[in-house]
Amino acid sequence: MTAVQPALPEEKSAEGSVDQRREFDRLIDADMRIEPRDWMPDAYRKTLIRQISQHAHSEIIGMQPEGNWITRAPSLKRKAILMAKVQDEAGHGLYLYSAAQTLGIDRETMFEQLVTGAAKYSSIFNYTTPTWADMGSIGWLVDGAAICNQVPLCRASYGPYGRAMTRICKEESFHQRQGFEILLELMRGTDAQKAMAQESVNRWYAPALMMFGPPDEDSPNSQRSMAWKIKRFSNDDLRQRFVDMLVPQAEVLGITLPDPDIKWNEERGHYDFGPLDWDEFYEVLAGRGQANAVRVARRKKAHEDGAWVREAARACADAQAAERMAS
Amino acid sequence: MNHSNHVVSTAITAESIADSSVVASEAVAQYALGLGDDALVLAHQLGEWIANAPELEEDVALGNIGLDLLGHARSLLTYAGTAWDKSEDDLAYFRGEAEYRSRQLFEQPNGDFATTIARQLIASVYFVALYRALSLSADTTLAAIAAKAVKEVDYHVDHSAQWLERLGLGTDYSHERMQQGLDAMWPFVDELFRADPFAADLEGVAVDPEPLRAAFDAKVPRLIVDAGLTVPTVSPAQGGGRLGRHSESLGPMLAEMQVLARAHPGANW
């Protein structure tokens, strides 16, 4: 992440002059980057704040389902990889919060939005992780879907976001690989291990496909984000790309994807796949998933338990600054 | 000495030891096992902070420190295992509480952030002295593990010392918590510097912990006083970790750590 001073939006220029609007459009059309001090339409700024903070929250909440297995990882090597992975997610959250801060919102406000439910995070993290194989499924399916979503974001028109995503994507591909390896090891193992892997993939497959968001015809925000080149491909295009990637990988694993309708379509040059249960998606989105309340409560508790530590750090820094001023 | 000297590498890892033909002698393995357990037990507990720390930067920092220590533990346990044809995981997951050799400081539960910082400061200053001396060991594998570790634990001291200062000088409340953290951990300082029963017959190979106390005494009390805190005067605990006598918290910790591996004996992960 490049450290950039927050560029606070100037009230007066929200509409922008003709020249400012023209310059913004020129940069977008020329596939160039918008930087924090450039003029940008308010709606563009708001869309970015919503998307980047939601992404940051997803990284932070996403630490919990995997953090659940750090203490029980079944080998020291897996324990080390899992600790590194969950720690990477905290790092991703940090880059993304920093990117959002360049748009004039502070971390404390974003945190408030998360714990009050004003800001969303990816619904996938409201699913629980009852088995070790879920560490494999999260890596392979959830991080795999995230990569399909995120690689195009490396070219997002907003500079700090695109640059943060470039770094994040490099780490995500390591995450996906380690998830695949966990499942591969299980599928080469005992009958109990194979069953554990298959059962886990059965649970995660459909929720992972729904991570791309509702079908295009039901996704009102997508069109504008595509016009602004924040988003580069539609939800359905990305979902198709993901399924096309998964099918051959599932064959290598020897795992059955839980969808009897998956079939190669010669004419389309893609795999066909069956309908998804969008009612479940909207249920989880509305807060009625397995762990919505638990995830937010846990984040809130860590934040509140740590309040005295952050306060002490601030007090100490203030005292030292005052001392330097006096001397 | 019945150990071979095949591993000489600046970037020694558990994997590179396992892949080499190096075999620890019985005595060296017994010694390495104790050091490995110390690092493992502490690493495991630091892992519990990830996603629970007071700020995201500390999720990352405590996770990093835990990962470094886990790396040390893996190298030491892998090396110890070469003597008995056992893997790091055989040793970590299939020994019971009484067979663990960890010293009791490392077993103390995380408590609040100040308690963790107190434990980490004491541990890190001890590790710096230990690994600095061990990097000169006649056993080249132990020396290589220690040479790599010493650079890492040196940074861990800085992290803890900075938090000691912030919490000691920050607010009245943080000052009180930090003092309580130090008071709670101080009884376990003594044991770190008592003779290691498995180091006795390994002159030039193992490190005698007793002389390391001077470096600790020259550093830690001064840091405590500079942070406006009081050096605790509590009585030392009896100790005995190297002989399998542990704090009550170790059993539950191992039960959690080992549960999945033990449910599938012989499985690979």
Boltz contact constraints between the chains, C-beta under 6 A:
constraints:
  - contact:
      token1: [A, 63]
      token2: [B, 51]
      max_distance: 6.0
  - contact:
      token1: [A, 64]
      token2: [B, 51]
      max_distance: 6.0
  - contact:
      token1: [A, 67]
      token2: [B, 50]
      max_distance: 6.0
  - contact:
      token1: [A, 67]
      token2: [B, 51]
      max_distance: 6.0
  - contact:
      token1: [A, 70]
      token2: [B, 47]
      max_distance: 6.0
  - contact:
      token1: [A, 71]
      token2: [B, 256]
      max_distance: 6.0
  - contact:
      token1: [A, 72]
      token2: [B, 259]
      max_distance: 6.0
  - contact:
      token1: [A, 72]
      token2: [B, 260]
      max_distance: 6.0
  - contact:
      token1: [A, 74]
      token2: [B, 260]
      max_distance: 6.0
  - contact:
      token1: [A, 74]
      token2: [B, 261]
      max_distance: 6.0
  - contact:
      token1: [A, 74]
      token2: [B, 269]
      max_distance: 6.0
  - contact:
      token1: [A, 75]
      token2: [B, 89]
      max_distance: 6.0
  - contact:
      token1: [A, 75]
      token2: [B, 269]
      max_distance: 6.0
  - contact:
      token1: [A, 76]
      token2: [B, 74]
      max_distance: 6.0
  - contact:
      token1: [A, 76]
      token2: [B, 88]
      max_distance: 6.0
  - contact:
      token1: [A, 76]
      token2: [B, 92]
      max_distance: 6.0
  - contact:
      token1: [A, 78]
      token2: [B, 269]
      max_distance: 6.0
  - contact:
      token1: [A, 80]
      token2: [B, 70]
      max_distance: 6.0
  - contact:
      token1: [A, 83]
      token2: [B, 47]
      max_distance: 6.0
  - contact:
      token1: [A, 83]
      token2: [B, 63]
      max_distance: 6.0
  - contact:
      token1: [A, 83]
      token2: [B, 67]
      max_distance: 6.0
  - contact:
      token1: [A, 84]
      token2: [B, 67]
      max_distance: 6.0
  - contact:
      token1: [A, 86]
      token2: [B, 50]
      max_distance: 6.0
  - contact:
      token1: [A, 87]
      token2: [B, 60]
      max_distance: 6.0
  - contact:
      token1: [A, 87]
      token2: [B, 63]
      max_distance: 6.0
  - contact:
      token1: [A, 90]
      token2: [B, 56]
      max_distance: 6.0
  - contact:
      token1: [A, 90]
      token2: [B, 59]
      max_distance: 6.0
  - contact:
      token1: [A, 90]
      token2: [B, 60]
      max_distance: 6.0
  - contact:
      token1: [A, 91]
      token2: [B, 60]
      max_distance: 6.0
  - contact:
      token1: [A, 93]
      token2: [B, 56]
      max_distance: 6.0
  - contact:
      token1: [A, 94]
      token2: [B, 56]
      max_distance: 6.0
  - contact:
      token1: [A, 132]
      token2: [B, 260]
      max_distance: 6.0
  - contact:
      token1: [A, 185]
      token2: [B, 269]
      max_distance: 6.0
  - contact:
      token1: [A, 189]
      token2: [B, 267]
      max_distance: 6.0
  - contact:
      token1: [A, 189]
      token2: [B, 268]
      max_distance: 6.0
  - contact:
      token1: [A, 190]
      token2: [B, 267]
      max_distance: 6.0
  - contact:
      token1: [A, 193]
      token2: [B, 267]
      max_distance: 6.0
  - contact:
      token1: [A, 302]
      token2: [B, 52]
      max_distance: 6.0
  - contact:
      token1: [A, 306]
      token2: [B, 54]
      max_distance: 6.0
  - contact:
      token1: [A, 308]
      token2: [B, 173]
      max_distance: 6.0
  - contact:
      token1: [A, 308]
      token2: [B, 174]
      max_distance: 6.0
  - contact:
      token1: [A, 309]
      token2: [B, 54]
      max_distance: 6.0
  - contact:
      token1: [A, 309]
      token2: [B, 113]
      max_distance: 6.0
  - contact:
      token1: [A, 310]
      token2: [B, 54]
      max_distance: 6.0
  - contact:
      token1: [A, 310]
      token2: [B, 55]
      max_distance: 6.0
  - contact:
      token1: [A, 311]
      token2: [B, 171]
      max_distance: 6.0
  - contact:
      token1: [A, 312]
      token2: [B, 166]
      max_distance: 6.0
  - contact:
      token1: [A, 312]
      token2: [B, 167]
      max_distance: 6.0
  - contact:
      token1: [A, 312]
      token2: [B, 170]
      max_distance: 6.0
  - contact:
      token1: [A, 312]
      token2: [B, 171]
      max_distance: 6.0
  - contact:
      token1: [A, 312]
      token2: [B, 174]
      max_distance: 6.0
  - contact:
      token1: [A, 313]
      token2: [B, 166]
      max_distance: 6.0
  - contact:
      token1: [A, 315]
      token2: [B, 170]
      max_distance: 6.0
  - contact:
      token1: [A, 315]
      token2: [B, 171]
      max_distance: 6.0
  - contact:
      token1: [A, 316]
      token2: [B, 166]
      max_distance: 6.0
  - contact:
      token1: [A, 316]
      token2: [B, 169]
      max_distance: 6.0
  - contact:
      token1: [A, 316]
      token2: [B, 170]
      max_distance: 6.0
